Amino acid sequence: MAVARVSKITASSPKSFQDAVDAGLARAAKTLRGITGLHVVEEKAKVEKGKITEYRVTMDITFVLE
């Protein structure tokens, strides 16, 4: 029987939402083993002078406990 846990993380990127997701997953993979999936819960953007300067995502990372 496998037991999984979910951790909520937030990541950002100046390029795109996809880049923010990729960066968040890459960082999570450095300390979490057994990642099996992720769910993007929220997307936000920081705006300065009418232009997007930062893309932000909040996501749930699911991983199996050893």
Steps between C-alpha positions, in 0.01 A plus 500: 500500500636842403447815699532838331538851629421836337710813546389843382769713339514834321744577218559794269663586170548813290432295181170308525263297715645179350852610593382569857351148520822347363712699746281402794508133407878506449550658842260258671680204342822604675355418842196278439535141381228304327311788338206352310309809387406862543187710483515870415260659747543866410668726247574865574709770336682802635435809288709815486421795271239298314729206419543156657835487678463169683289187458411316821348157554384318810496123466450183698786251460408136572769255607502146638641452848772240539 
